[in-house]
Amino acid sequence: MRILPEVIKNLFRKPFTHKYPYQPIVLPHGFRGDFSWDREKCVFCEECERICPVGAIRVDRGDVKKFEVDMGKCIFCAECEKACPKDAIRLEEKITPVEIERSRTIRKLQ
């Protein structure tokens, strides 16, 4: 019978959830969300690939320089952002779009 007072108390409280998308979600300062990369700033030093703890970043310094991020593996730790000497990588304060298919989680940036 200890649960009955809790039930009655919660009947008159506001809900803890947001009514998304009708109410906007306020993200906290420092939120690590969507991944962005600036090709003009990048020197393809591969430091981000070396520092990534889960191996989500792949840098190819061949004839056609490529930069790939597997957003399915990324844990949003921001170690790549800290390690980048030219500030070419940023984790922005916005929510990352969700992909259902595994093949679509890899972002090939050129």
N, CA, C and O atoms as a GROMACS GRO file, in nm:
protein
  440
    1MET      N    1   0.081  -0.120   0.000
    1MET     CA    2   0.000   0.000   0.000
    1MET      C    3   0.086   0.127   0.000
    1MET      O    4   0.031   0.237   0.000
    2ARG      N    5   0.220   0.114   0.000
    2ARG     CA    6   0.305   0.232  -0.004
    2ARG      C    7   0.301   0.300  -0.140
    2ARG      O    8   0.337   0.417  -0.151
    3ILE      N    9   0.259   0.230  -0.240
    3ILE     CA   10   0.258   0.288  -0.374
    3ILE      C   11   0.139   0.383  -0.396
    3ILE      O   12   0.148   0.474  -0.478
    4LEU      N   13   0.032   0.364  -0.324
    4LEU     CA   14  -0.089   0.445  -0.343
    4LEU      C   15  -0.065   0.596  -0.321
    4LEU      O   16  -0.113   0.676  -0.401
    5PRO      N   17   0.008   0.638  -0.216
    5PRO     CA   18   0.035   0.781  -0.203
    5PRO      C   19   0.118   0.838  -0.319
    5PRO      O   20   0.098   0.952  -0.360
    6GLU      N   21   0.211   0.758  -0.372
    6GLU     CA   22   0.291   0.802  -0.487
    6GLU      C   23   0.204   0.821  -0.610
    6GLU      O   24   0.220   0.919  -0.684
    7VAL      N   25   0.113   0.730  -0.634
    7VAL     CA   26   0.022   0.739  -0.749
    7VAL      C   27  -0.063   0.864  -0.738
    7VAL      O   28  -0.079   0.936  -0.837
    8ILE      N   29  -0.117   0.891  -0.623
    8ILE     CA   30  -0.202   1.009  -0.604
    8ILE      C   31  -0.121   1.137  -0.621
    8ILE      O   32  -0.169   1.234  -0.681
    9LYS      N   33   0.002   1.139  -0.570
    9LYS     CA   34   0.087   1.257  -0.582
    9LYS      C   35   0.122   1.284  -0.730
    9LYS      O   36   0.124   1.399  -0.773
   10ASN      N   37   0.150   1.179  -0.806
   10ASN     CA   38   0.187   1.194  -0.946
   10ASN      C   39   0.070   1.229  -1.037
   10ASN      O   40   0.091   1.276  -1.149
   11LEU      N   41  -0.050   1.208  -0.991
   11LEU     CA   42  -0.166   1.245  -1.072
   11LEU      C   43  -0.176   1.395  -1.091
   11LEU      O   44  -0.233   1.442  -1.190
   12PHE      N   45  -0.122   1.472  -0.998
   12PHE     CA   46  -0.135   1.616  -1.002
   12PHE      C   47  -0.006   1.689  -1.041
   12PHE      O   48   0.001   1.812  -1.031
   13ARG      N   49   0.096   1.616  -1.083
   13ARG     CA   50   0.222   1.676  -1.126
   13ARG      C   51   0.224   1.692  -1.279
   13ARG      O   52   0.151   1.626  -1.352
   14LYS      N   53   0.311   1.783  -1.325
   14LYS     CA   54   0.333   1.797  -1.469
   14LYS      C   55   0.412   1.676  -1.517
   14LYS      O   56   0.490   1.619  -1.441
   15PRO      N   57   0.394   1.634  -1.643
   15PRO     CA   58   0.472   1.522  -1.694
   15PRO      C   59   0.619   1.562  -1.713
   15PRO      O   60   0.650   1.679  -1.736
   16PHE      N   61   0.708   1.466  -1.704
   16PHE     CA   62   0.851   1.491  -1.721
   16PHE      C   63   0.892   1.489  -1.868
   16PHE      O   64   1.003   1.533  -1.900
   17THR      N   65   0.809   1.440  -1.956
   17THR     CA   66   0.844   1.427  -2.096
   17THR      C   67   0.808   1.553  -2.174
   17THR      O   68   0.726   1.634  -2.130
   18HIS      N   69   0.872   1.570  -2.290
   18HIS     CA   70   0.843   1.680  -2.380
   18HIS      C   71   0.744   1.634  -2.484
   18HIS      O   72   0.745   1.517  -2.524
   19LYS      N   73   0.660   1.723  -2.529
   19LYS     CA   74   0.563   1.688  -2.634
   19LYS      C   75   0.625   1.722  -2.769
   19LYS      O   76   0.574   1.805  -2.845
   20TYR      N   77   0.737   1.655  -2.797
   20TYR     CA   78   0.808   1.676  -2.923
   20TYR      C   79   0.725   1.619  -3.036
   20TYR      O   80   0.671   1.509  -3.019
   21PRO      N   81   0.710   1.682  -3.147
   21PRO     CA   82   0.770   1.803  -3.200
   21PRO      C   83   0.690   1.930  -3.172
   21PRO      O   84   0.724   2.036  -3.224
   22TYR      N   85   0.586   1.922  -3.094
   22TYR     CA   86   0.502   2.039  -3.067
   22TYR      C   87   0.570   2.139  -2.974
   22TYR      O   88   0.548   2.259  -2.986
   23GLN      N   89   0.652   2.090  -2.884
   23GLN     CA   90   0.730   2.177  -2.796
   23GLN      C   91   0.877   2.159  -2.832
   23GLN      O   92   0.924   2.045  -2.840
   24PRO      N   93   0.951   2.267  -2.852
   24PRO     CA   94   1.093   2.252  -2.885
   24PRO      C   95   1.173   2.199  -2.766
   24PRO      O   96   1.143   2.228  -2.650
   25ILE      N   97   1.275   2.120  -2.797
   25ILE     CA   98   1.362   2.066  -2.693
   25ILE      C   99   1.476   2.165  -2.670
   25ILE      O  100   1.543   2.207  -2.764
   26VAL      N  101   1.498   2.202  -2.546
   26VAL     CA  102   1.607   2.292  -2.511
   26VAL      C  103   1.729   2.205  -2.478
   26VAL      O  104   1.729   2.130  -2.381
   27LEU      N  105   1.831   2.218  -2.562
   27LEU     CA  106   1.952   2.139  -2.541
   27LEU      C  107   2.044   2.208  -2.442
   27LEU      O  108   2.055   2.331  -2.444
   28PRO      N  109   2.110   2.134  -2.354
   28PRO     CA  110   2.200   2.196  -2.257
   28PRO      C  111   2.326   2.249  -2.325
   28PRO      O  112   2.366   2.200  -2.431
   29HIS      N  113   2.389   2.349  -2.264
   29HIS     CA  114   2.513   2.404  -2.317
   29HIS      C  115   2.620   2.295  -2.318
   29HIS      O  116   2.634   2.221  -2.220
   30GLY      N  117   2.694   2.285  -2.427
   30GLY     CA  118   2.798   2.183  -2.437
   30GLY      C  119   2.748   2.051  -2.492
   30GLY      O  120   2.822   1.953  -2.493
   31PHE      N  121   2.622   2.046  -2.538
   31PHE     CA  122   2.566   1.924  -2.595
   31PHE      C  123   2.647   1.885  -2.718
   31PHE      O  124   2.672   1.969  -2.804
   32ARG      N  125   2.687   1.759  -2.728
   32ARG     CA  126   2.764   1.710  -2.842
   32ARG      C  127   2.670   1.635  -2.935
   32ARG      O  128   2.632   1.521  -2.908
   33GLY      N  129   2.634   1.700  -3.043
   33GLY     CA  130   2.536   1.642  -3.134
   33GLY      C  131   2.594   1.615  -3.271
   33GLY      O  132   2.690   1.539  -3.285
   34ASP      N  133   2.536   1.676  -3.372
   34ASP     CA  134   2.569   1.648  -3.510
   34ASP      C  135   2.715   1.678  -3.542
   34ASP      O  136   2.770   1.777  -3.495
   35PHE      N  137   2.776   1.591  -3.621
   35PHE     CA  138   2.916   1.598  -3.659
   35PHE      C  139   2.932   1.687  -3.781
   35PHE      O  140   2.861   1.668  -3.880
   36SER      N  141   3.023   1.783  -3.776
   36SER     CA  142   3.051   1.863  -3.896
   36SER      C  143   3.202   1.867  -3.920
   36SER      O  144   3.281   1.866  -3.826
   37TRP      N  145   3.238   1.872  -4.048
   37TRP     CA  146   3.378   1.869  -4.089
   37TRP      C  147   3.399   1.974  -4.196
   37TRP      O  148   3.318   1.984  -4.289
   38ASP      N  149   3.505   2.053  -4.186
   38ASP     CA  150   3.535   2.159  -4.282
   38ASP      C  151   3.656   2.117  -4.366
   38ASP      O  152   3.768   2.109  -4.315
   39ARG      N  153   3.632   2.090  -4.495
   39ARG     CA  154   3.738   2.043  -4.585
   39ARG      C  155   3.848   2.148  -4.603
   39ARG      O  156   3.966   2.113  -4.614
   40GLU      N  157   3.810   2.275  -4.607
   40GLU     CA  158   3.910   2.380  -4.630
   40GLU      C  159   4.012   2.388  -4.516
   40GLU      O  160   4.128   2.419  -4.539
   41LYS      N  161   3.969   2.361  -4.395
   41LYS     CA  162   4.059   2.368  -4.279
   41LYS      C  163   4.140   2.240  -4.261
   41LYS      O  164   4.251   2.244  -4.207
   42CYS      N  165   4.088   2.128  -4.306
   42CYS     CA  166   4.150   1.997  -4.282
   42CYS      C  167   4.280   1.982  -4.360
   42CYS      O  168   4.287   2.015  -4.478
   43VAL      N  169   4.384   1.931  -4.293
   43VAL     CA  170   4.513   1.903  -4.356
   43VAL      C  171   4.536   1.753  -4.371
   43VAL      O  172   4.645   1.711  -4.409
   44PHE      N  173   4.435   1.672  -4.340
   44PHE     CA  174   4.439   1.526  -4.352
   44PHE      C  175   4.559   1.467  -4.277
   44PHE      O  176   4.632   1.383  -4.330
   45CYS      N  177   4.578   1.513  -4.154
   45CYS     CA  178   4.690   1.466  -4.071
   45CYS      C  179   4.661   1.330  -4.006
   45CYS      O  180   4.752   1.267  -3.952
   46GLU      N  181   4.537   1.284  -4.012
   46GLU     CA  182   4.492   1.155  -3.957
   46GLU      C  183   4.496   1.148  -3.805
   46GLU      O  184   4.484   1.040  -3.748
   47GLU      N  185   4.513   1.260  -3.739
   47GLU     CA  186   4.515   1.261  -3.592
   47GLU      C  187   4.379   1.219  -3.536
   47GLU      O  188   4.373   1.148  -3.435
   48CYS      N  189   4.272   1.263  -3.600
   48CYS     CA  190   4.138   1.227  -3.554
   48CYS      C  191   4.114   1.076  -3.566
   48CYS      O  192   4.051   1.016  -3.479
   49GLU      N  193   4.166   1.016  -3.672
   49GLU     CA  194   4.152   0.871  -3.692
   49GLU      C  195   4.228   0.795  -3.584
   49GLU      O  196   4.180   0.694  -3.533
   50ARG      N  197   4.347   0.843  -3.549
   50ARG     CA  198   4.429   0.777  -3.447
   50ARG      C  199   4.367   0.788  -3.307
   50ARG      O  200   4.374   0.695  -3.227
   51ILE      N  201   4.305   0.903  -3.278
   51ILE     CA  202   4.256   0.929  -3.141
   51ILE      C  203   4.118   0.870  -3.117
   51ILE      O  204   4.080   0.850  -3.002
   52CYS      N  205   4.041   0.841  -3.221
   52CYS     CA  206   3.903   0.793  -3.205
   52CYS      C  207   3.902   0.658  -3.133
   52CYS      O  208   3.958   0.561  -3.184
   53PRO      N  209   3.839   0.649  -3.016
   53PRO     CA  210   3.844   0.525  -2.937
   53PRO      C  211   3.767   0.408  -2.998
   53PRO      O  212   3.795   0.293  -2.965
   54VAL      N  213   3.670   0.436  -3.085
   54VAL     CA  214   3.590   0.328  -3.142
   54VAL      C  215   3.617   0.307  -3.290
   54VAL      O  216   3.556   0.219  -3.352
   55GLY      N  217   3.707   0.383  -3.349
   55GLY     CA  218   3.742   0.367  -3.490
   55GLY      C  219   3.631   0.410  -3.584
   55GLY      O  220   3.610   0.348  -3.688
   56ALA      N  221   3.561   0.515  -3.550
   56ALA     CA  222   3.450   0.562  -3.633
   56ALA      C  223   3.496   0.652  -3.748
   56ALA      O  224   3.419   0.677  -3.840
   57ILE      N  225   3.619   0.701  -3.743
   57ILE     CA  226   3.669   0.793  -3.845
   57ILE      C  227   3.773   0.722  -3.931
   57ILE      O  228   3.860   0.651  -3.881
   58ARG      N  229   3.761   0.744  -4.063
   58ARG     CA  230   3.859   0.690  -4.158
   58ARG      C  231   3.904   0.804  -4.249
   58ARG      O  232   3.821   0.872  -4.309
   59VAL      N  233   4.035   0.823  -4.259
   59VAL     CA  234   4.092   0.926  -4.345
   59VAL      C  235   4.177   0.857  -4.451
   59VAL      O  236   4.262   0.774  -4.419
   60ASP      N  237   4.153   0.892  -4.579
   60ASP     CA  238   4.229   0.836  -4.690
   60ASP      C  239   4.307   0.950  -4.755
   60ASP      O  240   4.247   1.044  -4.807
   61ARG      N  241   4.439   0.942  -4.751
   61ARG     CA  242   4.524   1.048  -4.806
   61ARG      C  243   4.572   1.015  -4.946
   61ARG      O  244   4.676   1.066  -4.988
   62GLY      N  245   4.500   0.933  -5.019
   62GLY     CA  246   4.539   0.894  -5.155
   62GLY      C  247   4.525   1.008  -5.253
   62GLY      O  248   4.528   1.125  -5.214
   63ASP      N  249   4.510   0.973  -5.383
   63ASP     CA  250   4.495   1.075  -5.487
   63ASP      C  251   4.372   1.162  -5.462
   63ASP      O  252   4.378   1.285  -5.470
   64VAL      N  253   4.261   1.096  -5.431
   64VAL     CA  254   4.139   1.168  -5.395
   64VAL      C  255   4.124   1.157  -5.244
   64VAL      O  256   4.092   1.050  -5.192
   65LYS      N  257   4.149   1.266  -5.175
   65LYS     CA  258   4.145   1.262  -5.029
   65LYS      C  259   4.001   1.246  -4.983
   65LYS      O  260   3.910   1.316  -5.027
   66LYS      N  261   3.982   1.148  -4.891
   66LYS     CA  262   3.848   1.118  -4.841
   66LYS      C  263   3.846   1.120  -4.689
   66LYS      O  264   3.947   1.095  -4.624
   67PHE      N  265   3.729   1.150  -4.636
   67PHE     CA  266   3.708   1.155  -4.492
   67PHE      C  267   3.574   1.089  -4.466
   67PHE      O  268   3.471   1.135  -4.516
   68GLU      N  269   3.573   0.981  -4.387
   68GLU     CA  270   3.449   0.908  -4.358
   68GLU      C  271   3.426   0.900  -4.208
   68GLU      O  272   3.518   0.877  -4.130
   69VAL      N  273   3.300   0.918  -4.169
   69VAL     CA  274   3.261   0.905  -4.029
   69VAL      C  275   3.145   0.808  -4.022
   69VAL      O  276   3.043   0.829  -4.089
   70ASP      N  277   3.159   0.703  -3.943
   70ASP     CA  278   3.051   0.607  -3.921
   70ASP      C  279   2.972   0.654  -3.799
   70ASP      O  280   3.012   0.631  -3.685
   71MET      N  281   2.860   0.719  -3.825
   71MET     CA  282   2.779   0.774  -3.716
   71MET      C  283   2.713   0.665  -3.632
   71MET      O  284   2.668   0.692  -3.521
   72GLY      N  285   2.708   0.543  -3.683
   72GLY     CA  286   2.657   0.431  -3.605
   72GLY      C  287   2.754   0.387  -3.496
   72GLY      O  288   2.713   0.334  -3.393
   73LYS      N  289   2.883   0.410  -3.520
   73LYS     CA  290   2.986   0.375  -3.422
   73LYS      C  291   3.019   0.491  -3.328
   73LYS      O  292   3.059   0.470  -3.214
   74CYS      N  293   3.003   0.614  -3.377
   74CYS     CA  294   3.045   0.733  -3.302
   74CYS      C  295   2.976   0.739  -3.166
   74CYS      O  296   2.855   0.721  -3.155
   75ILE      N  297   3.056   0.766  -3.060
   75ILE     CA  298   3.001   0.777  -2.925
   75ILE      C  299   2.998   0.923  -2.878
   75ILE      O  300   2.970   0.950  -2.761
   76PHE      N  301   3.027   1.016  -2.969
   76PHE     CA  302   3.019   1.160  -2.942
   76PHE      C  303   3.104   1.201  -2.821
   76PHE      O  304   3.061   1.280  -2.737
   77CYS      N  305   3.225   1.146  -2.815
   77CYS     CA  306   3.315   1.177  -2.703
   77CYS      C  307   3.391   1.308  -2.726
   77CYS      O  308   3.446   1.365  -2.632
   78ALA      N  309   3.396   1.356  -2.850
   78ALA     CA  310   3.461   1.481  -2.890
   78ALA      C  311   3.613   1.476  -2.879
   78ALA      O  312   3.678   1.581  -2.876
   79GLU      N  313   3.672   1.358  -2.873
   79GLU     CA  314   3.818   1.348  -2.872
   79GLU      C  315   3.876   1.392  -3.005
   79GLU      O  316   3.984   1.450  -3.008
   80CYS      N  317   3.806   1.365  -3.115
   80CYS     CA  318   3.854   1.408  -3.246
   80CYS      C  319   3.853   1.560  -3.257
   80CYS      O  320   3.944   1.619  -3.316
   81GLU      N  321   3.753   1.622  -3.200
   81GLU     CA  322   3.744   1.768  -3.201
   81GLU      C  323   3.859   1.830  -3.122
   81GLU      O  324   3.916   1.930  -3.165
   82LYS      N  325   3.895   1.771  -3.009
   82LYS     CA  326   4.005   1.821  -2.927
   82LYS      C  327   4.140   1.798  -2.996
   82LYS      O  328   4.231   1.881  -2.983
   83ALA      N  329   4.154   1.685  -3.068
   83ALA     CA  330   4.282   1.648  -3.129
   83ALA      C  331   4.310   1.721  -3.259
   83ALA      O  332   4.426   1.729  -3.300
   84CYS      N  333   4.210   1.774  -3.325
   84CYS     CA  334   4.228   1.838  -3.456
   84CYS      C  335   4.310   1.966  -3.442
   84CYS      O  336   4.268   2.059  -3.372
   85PRO      N  337   4.426   1.974  -3.507
   85PRO     CA  338   4.511   2.093  -3.494
   85PRO      C  339   4.456   2.216  -3.566
   85PRO      O  340   4.495   2.328  -3.534
   86LYS      N  341   4.367   2.198  -3.662
   86LYS     CA  342   4.316   2.309  -3.741
   86LYS      C  343   4.168   2.340  -3.713
   86LYS      O  344   4.108   2.420  -3.784
   87ASP      N  345   4.109   2.279  -3.612
   87ASP     CA  346   3.968   2.298  -3.577
   87ASP      C  347   3.874   2.271  -3.694
   87ASP      O  348   3.778   2.344  -3.715
   88ALA      N  349   3.903   2.165  -3.770
   88ALA     CA  350   3.820   2.129  -3.885
   88ALA      C  351   3.700   2.044  -3.844
   88ALA      O  352   3.604   2.032  -3.920
   89ILE      N  353   3.705   1.986  -3.725
   89ILE     CA  354   3.597   1.899  -3.677
   89ILE      C  355   3.524   1.968  -3.562
   89ILE      O  356   3.586   2.022  -3.470
   90ARG      N  357   3.391   1.964  -3.570
   90ARG     CA  358   3.310   2.020  -3.462
   90ARG      C  359   3.190   1.930  -3.437
   90ARG      O  360   3.133   1.874  -3.530
   91LEU      N  361   3.154   1.916  -3.312
   91LEU     CA  362   3.030   1.851  -3.275
   91LEU      C  363   2.934   1.962  -3.236
   91LEU      O  364   2.950   2.027  -3.133
   92GLU      N  365   2.835   1.984  -3.321
   92GLU     CA  366   2.746   2.098  -3.306
   92GLU      C  367   2.636   2.071  -3.204
   92GLU      O  368   2.605   1.956  -3.173
   93GLU      N  369   2.579   2.178  -3.153
   93GLU     CA  370   2.472   2.168  -3.054
   93GLU      C  371   2.337   2.152  -3.122
   93GLU      O  372   2.248   2.236  -3.106
   94LYS      N  373   2.323   2.044  -3.197
   94LYS     CA  374   2.194   2.009  -3.256
   94LYS      C  375   2.184   1.857  -3.262
   94LYS      O  376   2.286   1.787  -3.261
   95ILE      N  377   2.065   1.808  -3.267
   95ILE     CA  378   2.041   1.664  -3.260
   95ILE      C  379   2.076   1.598  -3.394
   95ILE      O  380   2.040   1.648  -3.500
   96THR      N  381   2.147   1.486  -3.386
   96THR     CA  382   2.184   1.411  -3.504
   96THR      C  383   2.064   1.335  -3.558
   96THR      O  384   1.994   1.268  -3.483
   97PRO      N  385   2.038   1.346  -3.690
   97PRO     CA  386   1.927   1.268  -3.745
   97PRO      C  387   1.954   1.118  -3.735
   97PRO      O  388   2.067   1.074  -3.750
   98VAL      N  389   1.851   1.042  -3.708
   98VAL     CA  390   1.862   0.898  -3.689
   98VAL      C  391   1.845   0.826  -3.822
   98VAL      O  392   1.757   0.858  -3.901
   99GLU      N  393   1.930   0.728  -3.845
   99GLU     CA  394   1.920   0.644  -3.964
   99GLU      C  395   1.879   0.504  -3.922
   99GLU      O  396   1.927   0.452  -3.821
  100ILE      N  397   1.790   0.444  -3.998
  100ILE     CA  398   1.744   0.309  -3.967
  100ILE      C  399   1.832   0.204  -4.032
  100ILE      O  400   1.861   0.101  -3.971
  101GLU      N  401   1.876   0.229  -4.156
  101GLU     CA  402   1.959   0.133  -4.227
  101GLU      C  403   2.106   0.153  -4.190
  101GLU      O  404   2.155   0.266  -4.189
  102ARG      N  405   2.175   0.044  -4.161
  102ARG     CA  406   2.315   0.049  -4.120
  102ARG      C  407   2.403   0.110  -4.229
  102ARG      O  408   2.498   0.182  -4.198
  103SER      N  409   2.374   0.082  -4.353
  103SER     CA  410   2.458   0.133  -4.463
  103SER      C  411   2.451   0.284  -4.476
  103SER      O  412   2.540   0.344  -4.535
  104ARG      N  413   2.348   0.346  -4.424
  104ARG     CA  414   2.332   0.492  -4.436
  104ARG      C  415   2.393   0.568  -4.320
  104ARG      O  416   2.386   0.690  -4.317
  105THR      N  417   2.454   0.498  -4.222
  105THR     CA  418   2.513   0.567  -4.107
  105THR      C  419   2.652   0.621  -4.139
  105THR      O  420   2.704   0.705  -4.065
  106ILE      N  421   2.715   0.574  -4.248
  106ILE     CA  422   2.849   0.619  -4.284
  106ILE      C  423   2.837   0.745  -4.369
  106ILE      O  424   2.773   0.744  -4.474
  107ARG      N  425   2.897   0.853  -4.322
  107ARG     CA  426   2.899   0.979  -4.396
  107ARG      C  427   3.031   0.989  -4.469
  107ARG      O  428   3.136   0.998  -4.407
  108LYS      N  429   3.026   0.987  -4.601
  108LYS     CA  430   3.146   1.001  -4.683
  108LYS      C  431   3.158   1.148  -4.721
  108LYS      O  432   3.082   1.198  -4.804
  109LEU      N  433   3.253   1.214  -4.661
  109LEU     CA  434   3.273   1.357  -4.683
  109LEU      C  435   3.394   1.377  -4.772
  109LEU      O  436   3.500   1.321  -4.746
  110GLN      N  437   3.379   1.457  -4.876
  110GLN     CA  438   3.491   1.482  -4.968
  110GLN      C  439   3.506   1.628  -4.995
  110GLN      O  440   3.595   1.669  -5.070
   0.00000   0.00000   0.00000
